[in-house]
Amino acid sequence: TVYEHLDDMSRRDVSAFWTCISKLMTKRQPKQRSKSSKNDNNIGEISFEDMEHMLYTIFYDTANGIGHCNVRELTETTLGMAKIVKTLRQHGKRRGEDSSRVILRRLLLSKDLNPNRALFKLLAGASMDIIHQFDARHLSNL
């Protein structure tokens, strides 16, 4: 998983994670069949607390490394997170939603479902430092 290999990943790999998450969130989820009995092994399921720890760790690694991103990585991270925010805001809070959406909402949105201002100010500030390097190609290649 990304969490397990975070120390080995480049800034480009970490920025791609946010793009992948945004794409996964917009895919239609297959309807779940009736839950199996509690005695079944649920191999591959992650507890809410473990998933929360993993996503927060990846998020903080992203935020702490944003100053080391080049134009493409910064653009990819910003657009990936913005798409996640858009999806979360469109769907609002729902009962029974999956834990990843609950955690991402906590990370990327305020309680009133507006984007996390501190996060997007951080991204904007990092962009200002390298704005002279931006060109249309960096945006069109995403």
Buried (B, 14 or more C-beta within 10 A) or exposed (E): EBBEEBEEBEBEEBBBBBBEBBEEBEEEEEEEEEEEEEEEEEEEEBEEEEBBBBBBEBBEBBBEBBEEBEBBBBBBBBBBBBBBBBBBBEEEEEEEEEBBBBBBBBBBBEEEEEBBEEBBEBBEEBBEEEEEEBEEEBEEEE
